[in-house]
Amino acid sequence: MTTTKSVRLSKKGQFVIPKEMREALGVKEGEELLVTFEGGRVVLTRPQEYARATRGSLKGTWGKSQRAVVRYLEKERQSWE
């Protein structure tokens, strides 16, 4: 479902998230949101949803096994000396 609403930016760069969008997102006054700029768009996300969506995204970056990761870290630490 895509919903589009027009909002006006204040002098301070603030805008109000329309009520139906706040309700759909499940956020209330004082709650924290993450603001991401991706592909020319601003995306608002609840921190829990962002954590769930990105969990495991770096898996295998430093090695495919624990031993490979340990070797990678040792090599990096040696380069600091």
N, C-alpha and C positions, 0 to 999 in steps of 0.2 A: 504494500500500500504506500503510495506517495501522496503527501499532502504539501501544498505550497501556500504560504501566507506572505503577505507583504508587511515588513516592519520598518520602522524609521530609526536610524542611528542618531544618538544624541551627540552633543559636542564632546562628551567624554568617551565616545566610542561604544556606548552601551545600547542595548535593545532589549525589548521584552519578548520572551518566548511565549507565543500564544498559549492560552490555557489548555486547549485540546491537545497540543503537542506536549506540554508539561505532564498532563495526565497520562498520555500514551507512553511517555518515557518513564513515568512513575517517580517524578522528582517533586520535592516540596521546597519551600523557602529555607535557605541556609544549607542545603545539600550541595555537595561538590560535584562538578561535571568536568570531564576532560574535553579540551578543545583541540582538535586536530585539523591541520591544513593539508589536504590531499587532493591532488589533481585539480587545483583551482577552486576547491570547495571547502567550506568550513563544516566540520562534522562534530556534533556534540554527543558524547557518550558517557554513560555511567562508568565509574572506575571498575566496578565488578564485571561489567560486560566487556570492557577493554581487556582486562586481565584474562578473562575466559577466551576471548577471541585470539589473543596473541600467545597463549600458553603453548609452549613447545615449538614456537616459530624459529628459535635459534638452535634447536636440537641438531647435533652433528657439525656445528660450525667449527668447533675446536678439536674434533675427533669423533670417531664413531664408537669408541669404547672409553671406559673410565681410564684405562692405562694410557690411551692416546691423549686424552685431555691432560693427564698428569705430566706426560712428556712435553706437551705443548707449553704448559705453565712453567715447567722447569727451564725450558729453553728461553722463554720470555724473561723470566727472572734473572737468568744469567746475562742477558743482553743489557740489563740495567746497570751492571757493575762496570 
